[in-house]
Amino acid sequence: MSQEINSRIVGASPVGARDTESAGKAVREMFTSIAPRYDLVNHVLSFNTDRFWWWRAARTFDSILKRPDAQVLDLCCGTGDMTLALRRRASSGPQIIGADFSHAMLQRAAVKGRETTLRWIEADALRLPFPDGHFDLVTAAFGFRNLADYDAGLCELVRVLRPGGQCGILDFGEPRGLLGKVYRIYFKRVLPALGTVISGVEGPYKYLPASVERFPPPYEMLERMRQAGFREASWRPYTFGVAGLYRGIKEGQKL
Ligand SMILES: C[S@@+](CC[C@H](N)C(=O)[O-])C[C@H]1O[C@@H](n2cnc3c(N)ncnc32)[C@H](O)[C@@H]1O
């Protein structure tokens, strides 16, 4: 059954954004400003759970990653941890590309991946420099939520996937119940303060909880995925819903 989509929410809206163009610019500048400390802050604030989430998400796509001819794209790859998790699960064959629009984040990814065959490309997820139907798998970890236009992002994902290709979007969620209440105190009060101190940058770690609050809830995100052209859209909560993995298969048979 089709459920309601909140049409007022187009995409991320960081401070200073007036339209999708300025929202994208503000997001890129924000991640560039925290790039030097990004990994450290991530691991501290998530108590290293981020490593488990990347591993778990990558493992989900083993059947594609074990194919030597697979073409894989990790969007919004940042400093490359999800891309490296995919590489570790893959057989030696697949071509795996990490793409991000922040040069500073990509530079760090390239250093971490220097002993691998991974390729890194500076590109905007809303205007990807790849032909239609190119990839068997497209992933995005904690990046999709930052896109200035979620539906445009999903359409671009669909465009670059082959018919029958899969997408995996790993992102934060909002756990419910008592745990949710405790978690919200941590996420909205403790995390922004700690993140600001460790990164030395005011702003990005206040934007994080605001961006999660703004992100469509699972039922709505799944409906947006279906409307963009994914079948078998699903969401699996990780760690009581603190994070979760959206999956979908592009309509059509593999050619
Ligand atoms: C929270 S970080 C996630 C990085 C990495 N995937 C991880 O799991 O740690 C979000 C990343 O998305 C990138 N990003 C946001 N919007 C983007 C866009 N429109 N095109 C490309 N990259 C984008 C940012 O530059 C940033 O590196």
The ligand as an SDF file (V2000), in Angstrom:
LIG
                    3D

 27 29  0  0  0  0  0  0  0  0999 V2000
   28.9760   11.4100    7.0440 C   0  0  0  0  0  0  0  0  0  0  0  0
   30.1010   11.3050    5.7310 S   0  0  0  0  0  0  0  0  0  0  0  0
   30.1130    9.5580    5.4120 C   0  0  0  0  0  0  0  0  0  0  0  0
   31.4290    9.0910    4.8700 C   0  0  0  0  0  0  0  0  0  0  0  0
   31.5950    7.5710    4.7880 C   0  0  0  0  0  0  0  0  0  0  0  0
   30.6900    6.9770    3.8390 N   0  0  0  0  0  0  0  0  0  0  0  0
   31.4250    6.9390    6.1380 C   0  0  0  0  0  0  0  0  0  0  0  0
   30.5980    6.0170    6.2800 O   0  0  0  0  0  0  0  0  0  0  0  0
   32.1490    7.3310    7.0770 O   0  0  0  0  0  0  0  0  0  0  0  0
   29.1340   11.9160    4.3870 C   0  0  0  0  0  0  0  0  0  0  0  0
   29.9360   12.1130    3.1160 C   0  0  0  0  0  0  0  0  0  0  0  0
   29.0040   12.3750    2.0630 O   0  0  0  0  0  0  0  0  0  0  0  0
   29.5990   13.3040    1.1860 C   0  0  0  0  0  0  0  0  0  0  0  0
   28.5310   13.9130    0.3990 N   0  0  0  0  0  0  0  0  0  0  0  0
   27.4420   14.5780    0.8490 C   0  0  0  0  0  0  0  0  0  0  0  0
   26.6920   15.0050   -0.1730 N   0  0  0  0  0  0  0  0  0  0  0  0
   27.3120   14.5850   -1.3010 C   0  0  0  0  0  0  0  0  0  0  0  0
   27.0390   14.7110   -2.6800 C   0  0  0  0  0  0  0  0  0  0  0  0
   25.9720   15.3930   -3.1250 N   0  0  0  0  0  0  0  0  0  0  0  0
   27.8810   14.1550   -3.5670 N   0  0  0  0  0  0  0  0  0  0  0  0
   28.9900   13.4870   -3.1430 C   0  0  0  0  0  0  0  0  0  0  0  0
   29.3200   13.3450   -1.8580 N   0  0  0  0  0  0  0  0  0  0  0  0
   28.4930   13.8920   -0.9370 C   0  0  0  0  0  0  0  0  0  0  0  0
   30.3500   14.2610    2.0960 C   0  0  0  0  0  0  0  0  0  0  0  0
   31.3480   14.9790    1.4250 O   0  0  0  0  0  0  0  0  0  0  0  0
   30.9090   13.3030    3.1430 C   0  0  0  0  0  0  0  0  0  0  0  0
   32.2020   12.8770    2.8240 O   0  0  0  0  0  0  0  0  0  0  0  0
  1  2  1  0
  2  3  1  0
  2 10  1  0
  3  4  1  0
  4  5  1  0
  5  6  1  0
  5  7  1  0
  7  8  2  0
  7  9  1  0
 10 11  1  0
 11 12  1  0
 11 26  1  0
 12 13  1  0
 13 14  1  0
 13 24  1  0
 14 15  1  0
 14 23  1  0
 15 16  2  0
 16 17  1  0
 17 18  1  0
 17 23  2  0
 18 19  1  0
 18 20  2  0
 20 21  1  0
 21 22  2  0
 22 23  1  0
 24 25  1  0
 24 26  1  0
 26 27  1  0
M  CHG  2   2   1   9  -1
M  END
$$$$
